Amino acid sequence: MSKIEPETGRAAIAAPAAQPADAKLAGGRLKTSLWKRIQQHRTLYLLFIPVFSYFVVFKYWPILLAWVVAFKDLQLGSGVFASPWIGLQNFKDIFLSQEIPGVIRNTVEISVLRLVIGFLPPIILAIMFHDMMSKRLKKWLQTLIYIPHFFSWVIVFGVVFGFFSVGYGFINNMLQAFGFERHEFLLDSSWFRPILISSALWKEIGWSTIIYLAALSTVDAQLYEAAVIDGAGPLKRMRHITLPSIMPVMTFVLCINLGFLLNAGGEQILLFYNDAVFDTADVIDTWVYREGLARLQFSLATAVGLFQSVIGLALVVICNYFAKKLSGRGIW
């Protein structure tokens, strides 16, 4: 950079500023080759080898095999790679099947109901627990809500059957006591989805509440104190402090749940559904169970699984894009 000397009136070139020692050191580190860095931290890399091997052998390799099986006509006697390659024929068979439109419709409807009904209750419970003054009561209520998450779906179905069974169910006993007729709730297609979704909400609401409580524990208590001093009531504190503070977690949970839009809870539905509610209960997971295991169409079932994964990934990416576009926050 040049400047005018006051005595001579000529332009003089200013000497470049000396680089600090830290900058030179950083530049030297950047020039260090990857191999030298590996040698320098070779102990850590050796410790990482078992973890890397685990994910390659038990995670990525099965995913690769699933992708291959989806494009083949798997013959159990020949193995995966010796089975004939049929390209996109499995996907054509899926979308040409007369059952698939109804199966996809049921899957999306049940998944959307799960998402809409199950999104707000954990947030409300987390806020209630966070604001609860009695720590002892708070611990008891949290324990009661968390326990169902650790139940298997078989136990959950047993509980539901105990309530809604037509023979000796608690609900039917109450109806009879008040002079009403007993009703076949578990064989009524109009009652199948309410029972399915409410039992799933009862089972998983505690786990979702833990996630939001963990997010609320990071909120600075001084913000609430300042809001109280300024005269903000509970609703205003929730609107201007609580919800904005947990918005990143809410966005994360929403995007992840959208990724499972084509997974309507097959394990639960396999226990709950029957021939009487088949039209409203048959979803992709139950269809895969019938085709893949009952009829031994492994390649067809794998193609459906690959289709679910691709759609789920696309939905997560789209949700993340719009979340960052609208709120400036995403999951990556």
Residue, then its C-alpha position, 0 to 999 in steps of 0.5 A: m500500500s502506498k502513501i505520500e511522503p510529506e517532505t518529498g511528495r513522492a509515493a512510498i511503498a509501505a512495508p507489509a505488516a509482519q505476520p504473527a507467529d500464530a499465523k505462521l504456525a497455523g499455516g504450517r499445520l495446514k501443510t501437514s500431510l494427512w498421513k503424518r496426522i494419522q501417524q501422529h494420532r495412530t493410537l486414536y485411529l487404532l481404537f476407532i477401527p473396531v467401531f468402524s468395522y462394526f458399522v461396516v459389517f452390521k450396518y452398511w453391508p446389510i444396506l448394500l445387500a438390501w439395495v442389491v436384493a431389491f433389483k434381483d429375483l432372490q433365490l434362497g438356494s443361490g444366494v444374493f449375488a447368484s440370483p438373476w438380475i431383474g432390474l426395476q421389475n420388482f418396483k413395477d410389480i409393486f405399483l401395478s398391484q391392486e392392493i398397493p393404492g389402498v395400502i399406501r392410503n391407509t399408511v399415510e392416513i394413519s401416519v398423519l394422524r399419529l403425527v398430528i395428534g402426537f406432536l403437541p401433547p408431549i410439548i404441553l406435558a413438558i412445559m407443565f412438568h417444567d413449571m411444576m413447583s412440587k418436585r416430589l409430585k413431579k417425579w411421581l407423574q414423570t415415572l407414571i408417564y415414562i413407564p409405558h414406553f418400556f412395555s412391548w406392544v404385546i403388553v400394550f395390546g393386552v391392556v387395550f384388550g382388557f379395556f375394550s374386550v366385548g366379553y369382560g372389558f372394562i369399557n363394556n362392563m361400564l356400558q352395561a352398568f349404565g344400561f347400554e349394550r356391549h359393543e365390539f370395539l376391536l372388530d369395528s373399523s370406525w373404532f380401530r384407528p382411534i384405539l390404535i393411535s390413542s394406545a400409541l400415544w399413551k405408550e410413547i408420550g413419556w419418551s417424547t416428553i423427556i426430549y422436550l424436558a431436556a431442551l427446557s433444562t437448558v433455558d436460562a432461568q434469568l429470562y423467566e425472572a426478567a419476564v416476571i418482573d416485566g409483568a409477563g404472565p404464564l402464557k406470555r412467558m410460554r409464547h416468548i421464552t419457552l416455545p422459541s427456546i425449544m423450537p430447534v428441538m421441535t423442528f428436529v422431531l418434526c423432520i424426523n417424524l416426517g421421515f417415518l411417514l410411510n412407516a405407520g407402526g407395523e408391529q403394533i398393527l399386526l397385533f391389533y388388526n383382524d379381518a373385520v378391520f382389514d380395509t382400514a388397517d392394512v398398511i405397507d408394513t403388514w403388506v410386506y409381512r404377507e408378501g415377504l414372509a407368507r408368500l416368500q417374495f423377499s425381493l418384492a418386500t425389499a423393494v418396498g423397504l427401499f421405496q420407503s427409505v427413499i421417500g423418507l429421506a426425501l421428506v426429511v430433506i424437504c422438511n429441513y429445507f423449508a424449516k431453514k427457509l421459514s425459521g432459519r433453523g434446521i437439523w443440519 
